[in-house]
Amino acid sequence: MVRDADFLIGIHVLDLSQFLPGPYATQMLADMGASVIKVEPPAGDPMRRMGPATGLAFTGDGGTVPRSPYYDTVNAGKTVVAIDLKSGDGKQAFKTLIRSADVLLESY
């Protein structure tokens, strides 16, 4: 039996958004069954540092940033990767990810 919340299963979303509106939109897509990959810069999404800290979270470059409940809430259910989109390797990694995406959401 397919639940109403699972009607986006099989849809692949690439999320390049930051702060609140974009991440919240893709979090709702993940809640409906979509597979969401959030791409962050190596230092992490700036939203990781917003609001009261609840501990430390690791960044893709081996550092740590305060863990934000706001960030955790709107990025639940996503796979998060850190990619430097300005580097050659990062551009290649992004091209690989975008080939399998059905949806691209960005907020630059």
C-alpha positions in Angstrom: 0.0 0.0 0.0 1.3 3.4 -0.9 0.8 6.1 1.6 -0.1 9.7 0.6 3.2 10.8 2.0 5.2 8.6 -0.3 3.9 9.8 -3.7 7.3 11.4 -4.6 9.3 8.2 -4.2 11.7 7.9 -7.2 12.0 11.7 -7.6 15.6 12.9 -7.1 16.0 16.5 -5.9 19.3 18.4 -5.8 19.1 21.2 -3.2 21.6 24.1 -3.4 19.5 26.4 -1.3 20.5 28.1 2.0 18.8 29.6 5.0 15.1 28.9 5.4 12.8 29.1 2.4 14.6 26.7 0.0 15.6 24.1 2.6 12.1 24.1 4.0 10.7 23.5 0.5 13.0 20.6 -0.1 12.4 19.2 3.4 8.7 19.0 2.5 9.6 17.2 -0.7 11.6 14.7 1.3 8.7 14.3 3.7 6.6 13.3 0.6 9.1 10.6 -0.4 11.6 12.4 -2.7 15.3 11.6 -2.4 17.0 15.0 -1.6 20.7 15.7 -1.8 21.7 19.0 -0.2 24.9 20.5 -1.5 26.8 22.8 0.9 30.0 24.7 0.5 32.9 23.0 2.4 32.4 25.4 5.4 28.8 24.4 5.6 25.5 26.1 5.1 25.5 29.5 7.0 22.2 28.4 8.7 24.2 25.9 10.7 25.4 28.8 12.8 21.9 30.4 13.4 19.9 30.3 16.5 20.9 28.7 19.8 23.6 26.1 19.5 22.8 22.6 20.7 26.3 21.1 20.3 28.8 20.8 17.4 28.3 19.5 13.8 31.1 18.4 11.5 31.6 20.2 8.2 32.8 18.7 5.0 36.3 20.2 5.4 37.0 18.5 8.7 36.0 21.4 10.9 33.1 21.9 13.3 30.3 24.5 13.5 27.7 25.0 16.2 24.7 22.7 15.7 21.6 24.7 15.0 18.1 23.3 15.6 16.8 25.5 12.8 19.2 23.8 10.4 18.4 20.4 11.7 14.7 20.9 11.3 14.7 22.1 7.7 17.3 19.5 6.6 15.9 16.4 8.1 15.6 13.5 5.8 18.2 14.7 3.3 21.6 13.5 2.3 24.1 16.3 2.8 27.3 16.6 0.8 30.0 19.3 0.9 31.3 20.4 -2.5 33.4 23.3 -3.5 31.6 24.4 -6.6 34.4 26.8 -7.6 37.0 24.0 -7.9 37.4 21.7 -11.0 36.7 18.6 -8.9 33.7 20.2 -7.3 32.3 21.2 -10.7 32.8 17.6 -12.0 31.1 16.2 -8.8 28.1 18.6 -9.4 27.8 17.5 -13.0 27.6 13.9 -11.9 24.9 14.7 -9.3 22.8 16.9 -11.7 22.6 14.1 -14.3 20.4 12.0 -12.0 18.3 14.9 -10.6 14.7 15.5 -11.6 14.6 18.8 -9.7 17.2 21.5 -9.0 16.4 24.1 -6.3 18.8 26.9 -5.6 18.5 30.2 -3.8 21.6 32.2 -4.9 
